[in-house]
Amino acid sequence: MITEVAKVTEVTEVTEVTKEVEQHRDVERHWQELCFSMTTYTAGGVATKLDLKLADIIDAIVKG
């Protein structure tokens, strides 16, 4: 079970990482779940290597 504090901490960590790489992300918060999505508009909305790298970083943050 994801606690509210854990969710806030994870979103904060992901926000800091995305600022560092100048990438934009969206976060959806659902009951017991966080959903992150990234889009590189300058690449025509397709996933780039940076998007995939960021997804790996987000996975590591969420898994602790």
PDB file of N, CA, C and O in Angstrom, chain B, residues numbered from 101:
ATOM      1  N   MET B 101       0.837  -1.176   0.000  1.00  0.00           N
ATOM      2  CA  MET B 101       0.000   0.000   0.000  1.00  0.00           C
ATOM      3  C   MET B 101       0.889   1.249   0.000  1.00  0.00           C
ATOM      4  O   MET B 101       1.828   1.349   0.790  1.00  0.00           O
ATOM      5  N   ILE B 102       0.596   2.166  -0.862  1.00  0.00           N
ATOM      6  CA  ILE B 102       1.342   3.422  -0.948  1.00  0.00           C
ATOM      7  C   ILE B 102       0.695   4.431  -0.006  1.00  0.00           C
ATOM      8  O   ILE B 102      -0.497   4.718  -0.114  1.00  0.00           O
ATOM      9  N   THR B 103       1.481   4.959   0.909  1.00  0.00           N
ATOM     10  CA  THR B 103       0.943   5.966   1.821  1.00  0.00           C
ATOM     11  C   THR B 103       0.900   7.320   1.124  1.00  0.00           C
ATOM     12  O   THR B 103       1.571   7.531   0.114  1.00  0.00           O
ATOM     13  N   GLU B 104       0.114   8.225   1.667  1.00  0.00           N
ATOM     14  CA  GLU B 104       0.034   9.573   1.102  1.00  0.00           C
ATOM     15  C   GLU B 104       1.393  10.267   1.149  1.00  0.00           C
ATOM     16  O   GLU B 104       1.767  10.966   0.207  1.00  0.00           O
ATOM     17  N   VAL B 105       2.130  10.077   2.241  1.00  0.00           N
ATOM     18  CA  VAL B 105       3.446  10.697   2.370  1.00  0.00           C
ATOM     19  C   VAL B 105       4.393  10.145   1.314  1.00  0.00           C
ATOM     20  O   VAL B 105       5.157  10.901   0.713  1.00  0.00           O
ATOM     21  N   ALA B 106       4.353   8.851   1.083  1.00  0.00           N
ATOM     22  CA  ALA B 106       5.208   8.240   0.063  1.00  0.00           C
ATOM     23  C   ALA B 106       4.877   8.806  -1.313  1.00  0.00           C
ATOM     24  O   ALA B 106       5.782   9.083  -2.101  1.00  0.00           O
ATOM     25  N   LYS B 107       3.601   8.980  -1.609  1.00  0.00           N
ATOM     26  CA  LYS B 107       3.199   9.525  -2.909  1.00  0.00           C
ATOM     27  C   LYS B 107       3.762  10.923  -3.104  1.00  0.00           C
ATOM     28  O   LYS B 107       4.322  11.234  -4.156  1.00  0.00           O
ATOM     29  N   VAL B 108       3.613  11.768  -2.085  1.00  0.00           N
ATOM     30  CA  VAL B 108       4.100  13.136  -2.175  1.00  0.00           C
ATOM     31  C   VAL B 108       5.617  13.143  -2.337  1.00  0.00           C
ATOM     32  O   VAL B 108       6.150  13.912  -3.137  1.00  0.00           O
ATOM     33  N   THR B 109       6.303  12.306  -1.597  1.00  0.00           N
ATOM     34  CA  THR B 109       7.763  12.217  -1.684  1.00  0.00           C
ATOM     35  C   THR B 109       8.188  11.783  -3.078  1.00  0.00           C
ATOM     36  O   THR B 109       9.117  12.361  -3.641  1.00  0.00           O
ATOM     37  N   GLU B 110       7.540  10.793  -3.638  1.00  0.00           N
ATOM     38  CA  GLU B 110       7.878  10.300  -4.974  1.00  0.00           C
ATOM     39  C   GLU B 110       7.638  11.368  -6.035  1.00  0.00           C
ATOM     40  O   GLU B 110       8.473  11.569  -6.917  1.00  0.00           O
ATOM     41  N   VAL B 111       6.511  12.045  -5.951  1.00  0.00           N
ATOM     42  CA  VAL B 111       6.213  13.096  -6.932  1.00  0.00           C
ATOM     43  C   VAL B 111       7.250  14.215  -6.831  1.00  0.00           C
ATOM     44  O   VAL B 111       7.694  14.744  -7.850  1.00  0.00           O
ATOM     45  N   THR B 112       7.631  14.572  -5.616  1.00  0.00           N
ATOM     46  CA  THR B 112       8.641  15.613  -5.418  1.00  0.00           C
ATOM     47  C   THR B 112       9.977  15.195  -6.017  1.00  0.00           C
ATOM     48  O   THR B 112      10.627  15.993  -6.693  1.00  0.00           O
ATOM     49  N   GLU B 113      10.394  13.962  -5.779  1.00  0.00           N
ATOM     50  CA  GLU B 113      11.664  13.469  -6.335  1.00  0.00           C
ATOM     51  C   GLU B 113      11.631  13.458  -7.857  1.00  0.00           C
ATOM     52  O   GLU B 113      12.591  13.876  -8.504  1.00  0.00           O
ATOM     53  N   VAL B 114      10.540  12.986  -8.424  1.00  0.00           N
ATOM     54  CA  VAL B 114      10.418  12.935  -9.885  1.00  0.00           C
ATOM     55  C   VAL B 114      10.425  14.352 -10.461  1.00  0.00           C
ATOM     56  O   VAL B 114      11.029  14.590 -11.507  1.00  0.00           O
ATOM     57  N   THR B 115       9.765  15.284  -9.796  1.00  0.00           N
ATOM     58  CA  THR B 115       9.750  16.677 -10.258  1.00  0.00           C
ATOM     59  C   THR B 115      11.158  17.244 -10.310  1.00  0.00           C
ATOM     60  O   THR B 115      11.518  17.924 -11.271  1.00  0.00           O
ATOM     61  N   GLU B 116      11.954  16.975  -9.290  1.00  0.00           N
ATOM     62  CA  GLU B 116      13.332  17.465  -9.263  1.00  0.00           C
ATOM     63  C   GLU B 116      14.153  16.875 -10.409  1.00  0.00           C
ATOM     64  O   GLU B 116      14.923  17.585 -11.056  1.00  0.00           O
ATOM     65  N   VAL B 117      13.988  15.590 -10.653  1.00  0.00           N
ATOM     66  CA  VAL B 117      14.734  14.935 -11.733  1.00  0.00           C
ATOM     67  C   VAL B 117      14.328  15.502 -13.088  1.00  0.00           C
ATOM     68  O   VAL B 117      15.185  15.761 -13.933  1.00  0.00           O
ATOM     69  N   THR B 118      13.039  15.694 -13.302  1.00  0.00           N
ATOM     70  CA  THR B 118      12.587  16.201 -14.604  1.00  0.00           C
ATOM     71  C   THR B 118      13.036  17.639 -14.825  1.00  0.00           C
ATOM     72  O   THR B 118      13.282  18.038 -15.963  1.00  0.00           O
ATOM     73  N   LYS B 119      13.145  18.418 -13.761  1.00  0.00           N
ATOM     74  CA  LYS B 119      13.671  19.785 -13.894  1.00  0.00           C
ATOM     75  C   LYS B 119      15.129  19.743 -14.332  1.00  0.00           C
ATOM     76  O   LYS B 119      15.551  20.529 -15.180  1.00  0.00           O
ATOM     77  N   GLU B 120      15.897  18.823 -13.753  1.00  0.00           N
ATOM     78  CA  GLU B 120      17.324  18.714 -14.068  1.00  0.00           C
ATOM     79  C   GLU B 120      17.563  18.401 -15.533  1.00  0.00           C
ATOM     80  O   GLU B 120      18.517  18.908 -16.123  1.00  0.00           O
ATOM     81  N   VAL B 121      16.716  17.574 -16.131  1.00  0.00           N
ATOM     82  CA  VAL B 121      16.907  17.185 -17.535  1.00  0.00           C
ATOM     83  C   VAL B 121      16.011  17.995 -18.478  1.00  0.00           C
ATOM     84  O   VAL B 121      15.925  17.709 -19.673  1.00  0.00           O
ATOM     85  N   GLU B 122      15.350  19.006 -17.922  1.00  0.00           N
ATOM     86  CA  GLU B 122      14.473  19.886 -18.692  1.00  0.00           C
ATOM     87  C   GLU B 122      13.429  19.107 -19.485  1.00  0.00           C
ATOM     88  O   GLU B 122      13.194  19.367 -20.665  1.00  0.00           O
ATOM     89  N   GLN B 123      12.822  18.163 -18.815  1.00  0.00           N
ATOM     90  CA  GLN B 123      11.801  17.321 -19.432  1.00  0.00           C
ATOM     91  C   GLN B 123      10.466  17.587 -18.734  1.00  0.00           C
ATOM     92  O   GLN B 123      10.434  17.899 -17.543  1.00  0.00           O
ATOM     93  N   HIS B 124       9.399  17.467 -19.457  1.00  0.00           N
ATOM     94  CA  HIS B 124       8.076  17.697 -18.887  1.00  0.00           C
ATOM     95  C   HIS B 124       7.391  16.362 -18.644  1.00  0.00           C
ATOM     96  O   HIS B 124       7.512  15.429 -19.438  1.00  0.00           O
ATOM     97  N   ARG B 125       6.680  16.290 -17.545  1.00  0.00           N
ATOM     98  CA  ARG B 125       5.952  15.070 -17.218  1.00  0.00           C
ATOM     99  C   ARG B 125       4.594  15.453 -16.636  1.00  0.00           C
ATOM    100  O   ARG B 125       4.406  16.538 -16.087  1.00  0.00           O
ATOM    101  N   ASP B 126       3.681  14.540 -16.777  1.00  0.00           N
ATOM    102  CA  ASP B 126       2.361  14.677 -16.156  1.00  0.00           C
ATOM    103  C   ASP B 126       2.240  13.600 -15.096  1.00  0.00           C
ATOM    104  O   ASP B 126       2.780  12.503 -15.238  1.00  0.00           O
ATOM    105  N   VAL B 127       1.524  13.926 -14.033  1.00  0.00           N
ATOM    106  CA  VAL B 127       1.307  12.971 -12.954  1.00  0.00           C
ATOM    107  C   VAL B 127      -0.191  12.857 -12.717  1.00  0.00           C
ATOM    108  O   VAL B 127      -0.893  13.859 -12.584  1.00  0.00           O
ATOM    109  N   GLU B 128      -0.660  11.631 -12.668  1.00  0.00           N
ATOM    110  CA  GLU B 128      -2.047  11.360 -12.284  1.00  0.00           C
ATOM    111  C   GLU B 128      -2.016  10.594 -10.981  1.00  0.00           C
ATOM    112  O   GLU B 128      -1.257   9.636 -10.829  1.00  0.00           O
ATOM    113  N   ARG B 129      -2.824  11.008 -10.062  1.00  0.00           N
ATOM    114  CA  ARG B 129      -2.881  10.334  -8.762  1.00  0.00           C
ATOM    115  C   ARG B 129      -4.234   9.658  -8.635  1.00  0.00           C
ATOM    116  O   ARG B 129      -5.281  10.301  -8.715  1.00  0.00           O
ATOM    117  N   HIS B 130      -4.193   8.373  -8.441  1.00  0.00           N
ATOM    118  CA  HIS B 130      -5.396   7.579  -8.244  1.00  0.00           C
ATOM    119  C   HIS B 130      -5.278   6.876  -6.899  1.00  0.00           C
ATOM    120  O   HIS B 130      -4.213   6.890  -6.283  1.00  0.00           O
ATOM    121  N   TRP B 131      -6.327   6.284  -6.457  1.00  0.00           N
ATOM    122  CA  TRP B 131      -6.294   5.535  -5.213  1.00  0.00           C
ATOM    123  C   TRP B 131      -5.190   4.492  -5.288  1.00  0.00           C
ATOM    124  O   TRP B 131      -5.217   3.631  -6.167  1.00  0.00           O
ATOM    125  N   GLN B 132      -4.226   4.552  -4.387  1.00  0.00           N
ATOM    126  CA  GLN B 132      -3.124   3.594  -4.268  1.00  0.00           C
ATOM    127  C   GLN B 132      -2.203   3.561  -5.488  1.00  0.00           C
ATOM    128  O   GLN B 132      -1.470   2.588  -5.667  1.00  0.00           O
ATOM    129  N   GLU B 133      -2.221   4.595  -6.329  1.00  0.00           N
ATOM    130  CA  GLU B 133      -1.459   4.515  -7.563  1.00  0.00           C
ATOM    131  C   GLU B 133      -1.024   5.901  -8.039  1.00  0.00           C
ATOM    132  O   GLU B 133      -1.770   6.874  -7.922  1.00  0.00           O
ATOM    133  N   LEU B 134       0.174   5.972  -8.568  1.00  0.00           N
ATOM    134  CA  LEU B 134       0.650   7.162  -9.258  1.00  0.00           C
ATOM    135  C   LEU B 134       0.929   6.778 -10.698  1.00  0.00           C
ATOM    136  O   LEU B 134       1.474   5.707 -10.963  1.00  0.00           O
ATOM    137  N   CYS B 135       0.562   7.643 -11.627  1.00  0.00           N
ATOM    138  CA  CYS B 135       0.801   7.399 -13.045  1.00  0.00           C
ATOM    139  C   CYS B 135       1.597   8.585 -13.601  1.00  0.00           C
ATOM    140  O   CYS B 135       1.149   9.729 -13.522  1.00  0.00           O
ATOM    141  N   PHE B 136       2.774   8.308 -14.161  1.00  0.00           N
ATOM    142  CA  PHE B 136       3.600   9.351 -14.756  1.00  0.00           C
ATOM    143  C   PHE B 136       3.603   9.155 -16.267  1.00  0.00           C
ATOM    144  O   PHE B 136       3.671   8.026 -16.753  1.00  0.00           O
ATOM    145  N   SER B 137       3.528  10.260 -17.005  1.00  0.00           N
ATOM    146  CA  SER B 137       3.664  10.177 -18.460  1.00  0.00           C
ATOM    147  C   SER B 137       4.567  11.309 -18.929  1.00  0.00           C
ATOM    148  O   SER B 137       4.549  12.409 -18.376  1.00  0.00           O
ATOM    149  N   MET B 138       5.354  11.021 -19.958  1.00  0.00           N
ATOM    150  CA  MET B 138       6.261  12.003 -20.533  1.00  0.00           C
ATOM    151  C   MET B 138       5.978  12.136 -22.015  1.00  0.00           C
ATOM    152  O   MET B 138       5.629  11.165 -22.686  1.00  0.00           O
ATOM    153  N   THR B 139       6.132  13.346 -22.514  1.00  0.00           N
ATOM    154  CA  THR B 139       5.996  13.589 -23.939  1.00  0.00           C
ATOM    155  C   THR B 139       7.056  14.587 -24.359  1.00  0.00           C
ATOM    156  O   THR B 139       7.256  15.612 -23.708  1.00  0.00           O
ATOM    157  N   THR B 140       7.723  14.281 -25.436  1.00  0.00           N
ATOM    158  CA  THR B 140       8.680  15.221 -25.998  1.00  0.00           C
ATOM    159  C   THR B 140       8.019  15.847 -27.221  1.00  0.00           C
ATOM    160  O   THR B 140       8.008  15.274 -28.311  1.00  0.00           O
ATOM    161  N   TYR B 141       7.472  17.033 -27.010  1.00  0.00           N
ATOM    162  CA  TYR B 141       6.721  17.684 -28.079  1.00  0.00           C
ATOM    163  C   TYR B 141       7.604  18.042 -29.263  1.00  0.00           C
ATOM    164  O   TYR B 141       7.141  18.028 -30.403  1.00  0.00           O
ATOM    165  N   THR B 142       8.865  18.363 -29.010  1.00  0.00           N
ATOM    166  CA  THR B 142       9.772  18.712 -30.107  1.00  0.00           C
ATOM    167  C   THR B 142      10.125  17.504 -30.960  1.00  0.00           C
ATOM    168  O   THR B 142      10.652  17.658 -32.062  1.00  0.00           O
ATOM    169  N   ALA B 143       9.839  16.297 -30.465  1.00  0.00           N
ATOM    170  CA  ALA B 143      10.102  15.078 -31.234  1.00  0.00           C
ATOM    171  C   ALA B 143       8.820  14.551 -31.869  1.00  0.00           C
ATOM    172  O   ALA B 143       8.762  13.404 -32.311  1.00  0.00           O
ATOM    173  N   GLY B 144       7.806  15.389 -31.909  1.00  0.00           N
ATOM    174  CA  GLY B 144       6.555  14.982 -32.527  1.00  0.00           C
ATOM    175  C   GLY B 144       5.712  14.065 -31.660  1.00  0.00           C
ATOM    176  O   GLY B 144       4.847  13.350 -32.165  1.00  0.00           O
ATOM    177  N   GLY B 145       5.960  14.083 -30.355  1.00  0.00           N
ATOM    178  CA  GLY B 145       5.155  13.288 -29.440  1.00  0.00           C
ATOM    179  C   GLY B 145       5.554  11.824 -29.334  1.00  0.00           C
ATOM    180  O   GLY B 145       4.861  11.044 -28.680  1.00  0.00           O
ATOM    181  N   VAL B 146       6.656  11.438 -29.965  1.00  0.00           N
ATOM    182  CA  VAL B 146       7.121  10.052 -29.859  1.00  0.00           C
ATOM    183  C   VAL B 146       8.099   9.926 -28.702  1.00  0.00           C
ATOM    184  O   VAL B 146       8.710  10.912 -28.289  1.00  0.00           O
ATOM    185  N   ALA B 147       8.246   8.727 -28.184  1.00  0.00           N
ATOM    186  CA  ALA B 147       9.172   8.489 -27.089  1.00  0.00           C
ATOM    187  C   ALA B 147      10.605   8.621 -27.581  1.00  0.00           C
ATOM    188  O   ALA B 147      10.974   8.058 -28.611  1.00  0.00           O
ATOM    189  N   THR B 148      11.400   9.365 -26.839  1.00  0.00           N
ATOM    190  CA  THR B 148      12.809   9.546 -27.173  1.00  0.00           C
ATOM    191  C   THR B 148      13.664   8.768 -26.172  1.00  0.00           C
ATOM    192  O   THR B 148      13.149   8.212 -25.201  1.00  0.00           O
ATOM    193  N   LYS B 149      14.961   8.736 -26.418  1.00  0.00           N
ATOM    194  CA  LYS B 149      15.873   8.086 -25.477  1.00  0.00           C
ATOM    195  C   LYS B 149      15.800   8.749 -24.108  1.00  0.00           C
ATOM    196  O   LYS B 149      15.909   8.075 -23.083  1.00  0.00           O
ATOM    197  N   LEU B 150      15.617  10.069 -24.086  1.00  0.00           N
ATOM    198  CA  LEU B 150      15.494  10.783 -22.819  1.00  0.00           C
ATOM    199  C   LEU B 150      14.231  10.350 -22.073  1.00  0.00           C
ATOM    200  O   LEU B 150      14.259  10.176 -20.855  1.00  0.00           O
ATOM    201  N   ASP B 151      13.122  10.175 -22.801  1.00  0.00           N
ATOM    202  CA  ASP B 151      11.884   9.701 -22.172  1.00  0.00           C
ATOM    203  C   ASP B 151      12.094   8.332 -21.534  1.00  0.00           C
ATOM    204  O   ASP B 151      11.664   8.097 -20.405  1.00  0.00           O
ATOM    205  N   LEU B 152      12.751   7.439 -22.252  1.00  0.00           N
ATOM    206  CA  LEU B 152      12.975   6.089 -21.746  1.00  0.00           C
ATOM    207  C   LEU B 152      13.917   6.098 -20.546  1.00  0.00           C
ATOM    208  O   LEU B 152      13.707   5.359 -19.584  1.00  0.00           O
ATOM    209  N   LYS B 153      14.966   6.941 -20.601  1.00  0.00           N
ATOM    210  CA  LYS B 153      15.881   7.065 -19.475  1.00  0.00           C
ATOM    211  C   LYS B 153      15.134   7.611 -18.255  1.00  0.00           C
ATOM    212  O   LYS B 153      15.323   7.128 -17.138  1.00  0.00           O
ATOM    213  N   LEU B 154      14.300   8.605 -18.470  1.00  0.00           N
ATOM    214  CA  LEU B 154      13.518   9.184 -17.386  1.00  0.00           C
ATOM    215  C   LEU B 154      12.546   8.162 -16.805  1.00  0.00           C
ATOM    216  O   LEU B 154      12.329   8.133 -15.594  1.00  0.00           O
ATOM    217  N   ALA B 155      11.969   7.338 -17.645  1.00  0.00           N
ATOM    218  CA  ALA B 155      11.067   6.274 -17.157  1.00  0.00           C
ATOM    219  C   ALA B 155      11.825   5.316 -16.242  1.00  0.00           C
ATOM    220  O   ALA B 155      11.296   4.892 -15.215  1.00  0.00           O
ATOM    221  N   ASP B 156      13.050   4.976 -16.605  1.00  0.00           N
ATOM    222  CA  ASP B 156      13.875   4.110 -15.750  1.00  0.00           C
ATOM    223  C   ASP B 156      14.171   4.782 -14.409  1.00  0.00           C
ATOM    224  O   ASP B 156      14.132   4.134 -13.363  1.00  0.00           O
ATOM    225  N   ILE B 157      14.467   6.076 -14.444  1.00  0.00           N
ATOM    226  CA  ILE B 157      14.737   6.820 -13.207  1.00  0.00           C
ATOM    227  C   ILE B 157      13.492   6.863 -12.332  1.00  0.00           C
ATOM    228  O   ILE B 157      13.585   6.684 -11.117  1.00  0.00           O
ATOM    229  N   ILE B 158      12.328   7.099 -12.935  1.00  0.00           N
ATOM    230  CA  ILE B 158      11.080   7.132 -12.183  1.00  0.00           C
ATOM    231  C   ILE B 158      10.802   5.770 -11.553  1.00  0.00           C
ATOM    232  O   ILE B 158      10.401   5.686 -10.392  1.00  0.00           O
ATOM    233  N   ASP B 159      11.017   4.707 -12.324  1.00  0.00           N
ATOM    234  CA  ASP B 159      10.842   3.353 -11.765  1.00  0.00           C
ATOM    235  C   ASP B 159      11.714   3.148 -10.523  1.00  0.00           C
ATOM    236  O   ASP B 159      11.265   2.604  -9.514  1.00  0.00           O
ATOM    237  N   ALA B 160      12.961   3.593 -10.619  1.00  0.00           N
ATOM    238  CA  ALA B 160      13.886   3.431  -9.483  1.00  0.00           C
ATOM    239  C   ALA B 160      13.417   4.239  -8.269  1.00  0.00           C
ATOM    240  O   ALA B 160      13.524   3.768  -7.137  1.00  0.00           O
ATOM    241  N   ILE B 161      12.904   5.439  -8.496  1.00  0.00           N
ATOM    242  CA  ILE B 161      12.404   6.262  -7.399  1.00  0.00           C
ATOM    243  C   ILE B 161      11.211   5.596  -6.737  1.00  0.00           C
ATOM    244  O   ILE B 161      11.134   5.525  -5.510  1.00  0.00           O
ATOM    245  N   VAL B 162      10.290   5.113  -7.542  1.00  0.00           N
ATOM    246  CA  VAL B 162       9.061   4.526  -7.006  1.00  0.00           C
ATOM    247  C   VAL B 162       9.347   3.210  -6.280  1.00  0.00           C
ATOM    248  O   VAL B 162       8.724   2.910  -5.262  1.00  0.00           O
ATOM    249  N   LYS B 163      10.286   2.431  -6.806  1.00  0.00           N
ATOM    250  CA  LYS B 163      10.606   1.141  -6.173  1.00  0.00           C
ATOM    251  C   LYS B 163      11.491   1.312  -4.941  1.00  0.00           C
ATOM    252  O   LYS B 163      11.672   0.378  -4.160  1.00  0.00           O
ATOM    253  N   GLY B 164      12.044   2.524  -4.776  1.00  0.00           N
ATOM    254  CA  GLY B 164      12.842   2.832  -3.595  1.00  0.00           C
ATOM    255  C   GLY B 164      14.184   2.276  -3.704  1.00  0.00           C
ATOM    256  O   GLY B 164      14.997   2.440  -2.794  1.00  0.00           O
TER     257      GLY B 164
END
